[in-house]
């Protein structure tokens, strides 16, 4: 990254988004315009006599999901890899992603990739967009030091 991040806000465009294109190598995804990632929480609640009927709660599960959109860029390793998942089913529709934040912390996760758009109007650029359904616990690595 060209910008040194110290404190405060940052633009999403300062993040680096990559997909694992082979056993070990990550590649950026060309012309990715938007990546939305969210973490859903499952909270169980109950009411106990011991607490005089007041609610108690426990966070029992989490799930990562998201969506992405951009332009189809033929010849780019990351973009080609994502588009190559378009007609796959099962384990063949999964990919490993890595997001590097401006402070150099990272989030790595595996997701089922469901591509949604194929074409558009005659004046449009071909899209590359879809949904992500996280598999398992993501790995967050804080900035070193």
VMD Tcl script that draws the C-alpha trace (Angstrom):
set ca {
  {0.00 0.00 0.00}
  {1.21 3.45 -0.82}
  {-0.47 5.21 2.09}
  {0.79 4.90 5.64}
  {-2.19 4.64 7.97}
  {-1.79 5.95 11.51}
  {-5.20 6.84 12.96}
  {-8.67 7.93 11.92}
  {-10.95 6.96 9.09}
  {-9.98 5.30 5.84}
  {-11.56 4.90 2.42}
  {-12.62 1.40 1.39}
  {-10.52 1.90 -1.74}
  {-7.44 1.80 0.51}
  {-8.11 -1.89 1.24}
  {-6.55 -4.64 -0.85}
  {-8.91 -7.49 -1.83}
  {-7.41 -10.71 -3.17}
  {-8.51 -14.24 -4.07}
  {-6.34 -17.37 -3.84}
  {-5.82 -18.47 -7.43}
  {-3.73 -21.57 -6.69}
  {-2.49 -23.48 -3.67}
  {-0.61 -20.57 -2.08}
  {-0.80 -17.42 -4.22}
  {-3.30 -14.60 -3.83}
  {-4.10 -12.24 -6.70}
  {-5.97 -8.91 -6.66}
  {-9.37 -8.86 -8.40}
  {-9.25 -6.25 -11.18}
  {-12.07 -3.71 -11.43}
  {-13.74 -4.75 -8.18}
  {-15.97 -1.80 -7.32}
  {-17.66 -2.94 -4.15}
  {-17.20 -5.57 -1.45}
  {-19.68 -5.74 1.41}
  {-18.90 -8.13 4.24}
  {-21.07 -8.57 7.29}
  {-20.98 -10.76 10.38}
  {-24.33 -12.07 11.56}
  {-24.74 -13.04 15.19}
  {-26.94 -15.69 16.76}
  {-27.93 -14.72 20.28}
  {-29.93 -17.05 22.50}
  {-32.05 -15.38 25.17}
  {-33.91 -16.73 28.18}
  {-35.71 -15.53 31.30}
  {-34.72 -16.94 34.65}
  {-36.57 -17.03 37.94}
  {-33.22 -16.34 39.63}
  {-32.99 -13.06 37.70}
  {-36.53 -12.04 38.69}
  {-37.73 -12.59 35.13}
  {-35.13 -10.34 33.54}
  {-33.66 -11.46 30.24}
  {-30.29 -13.13 30.03}
  {-28.39 -13.69 26.79}
  {-25.46 -15.52 25.25}
  {-23.92 -15.03 21.82}
  {-23.82 -18.62 20.50}
  {-22.80 -18.40 16.83}
  {-21.52 -16.14 14.06}
  {-21.66 -16.24 10.27}
  {-19.86 -14.24 7.63}
  {-21.63 -13.23 4.42}
  {-21.40 -10.58 1.79}
  {-21.67 -9.46 -1.78}
  {-19.37 -8.01 -4.39}
  {-19.67 -6.18 -7.68}
  {-17.33 -5.02 -10.36}
  {-16.57 -5.33 -14.04}
  {-15.57 -8.48 -15.91}
  {-11.91 -8.08 -16.89}
  {-10.71 -10.91 -19.12}
  {-7.03 -11.73 -18.68}
  {-6.72 -10.63 -15.03}
  {-5.81 -13.61 -12.79}
  {-8.14 -12.72 -9.90}
  {-11.06 -11.65 -12.08}
  {-10.70 -14.74 -14.31}
  {-10.57 -17.01 -11.24}
  {-13.81 -15.60 -9.81}
  {-15.57 -15.77 -13.18}
  {-14.35 -19.36 -13.55}
  {-16.56 -20.32 -10.57}
  {-19.73 -19.17 -12.38}
  {-21.11 -22.60 -13.33}
  {-19.52 -24.64 -10.54}
  {-21.39 -26.49 -7.81}
  {-20.29 -27.93 -4.46}
  {-16.69 -27.52 -3.31}
  {-15.81 -26.27 -6.80}
  {-17.79 -23.09 -6.06}
  {-15.61 -22.08 -3.08}
  {-12.76 -19.58 -2.94}
  {-10.32 -18.23 -0.35}
  {-10.23 -14.46 0.07}
  {-7.87 -12.06 1.81}
  {-8.60 -8.44 2.70}
  {-5.67 -6.29 3.79}
  {-6.71 -3.13 5.62}
  {-4.76 0.17 5.50}
  {-3.17 -0.57 8.90}
  {-1.87 -3.86 7.40}
  {-4.18 -6.08 9.47}
  {-5.78 -8.87 7.43}
  {-8.99 -10.88 7.25}
  {-8.83 -14.26 5.50}
  {-11.89 -16.39 4.85}
  {-13.32 -19.14 2.67}
  {-16.66 -18.51 0.98}
  {-19.08 -20.12 -1.39}
  {-19.20 -17.79 -4.41}
  {-22.55 -17.40 -6.17}
  {-22.13 -15.24 -9.26}
  {-25.39 -13.51 -10.15}
  {-25.07 -11.20 -13.15}
  {-23.91 -12.16 -16.62}
  {-24.80 -9.37 -19.05}
  {-26.69 -6.09 -19.12}
  {-27.71 -3.34 -21.50}
  {-25.82 -2.87 -24.77}
  {-24.15 0.23 -23.30}
  {-23.02 -1.54 -20.10}
  {-19.64 -3.04 -19.30}
  {-20.02 -6.77 -18.56}
  {-20.47 -7.23 -14.80}
  {-18.76 -9.49 -12.28}
  {-20.98 -9.63 -9.22}
  {-22.39 -12.08 -6.75}
  {-22.88 -13.24 -3.20}
  {-20.49 -14.71 -0.65}
  {-21.47 -17.20 2.05}
  {-18.72 -17.70 4.58}
  {-17.53 -21.17 5.58}
  {-16.07 -21.59 9.02}
  {-14.29 -19.08 11.18}
  {-12.41 -16.31 9.36}
  {-8.82 -15.59 10.38}
  {-8.18 -12.03 11.50}
  {-4.52 -11.05 11.92}
  {-3.86 -7.72 13.64}
  {-1.16 -5.36 12.42}
  {2.28 -6.52 13.55}
  {3.93 -4.50 16.26}
}
mol new
graphics top color blue
foreach p $ca { graphics top sphere $p radius 0.5 }
foreach p [lrange $ca 0 end-1] q [lrange $ca 1 end] { graphics top cylinder $p $q radius 0.2 }
display resetview
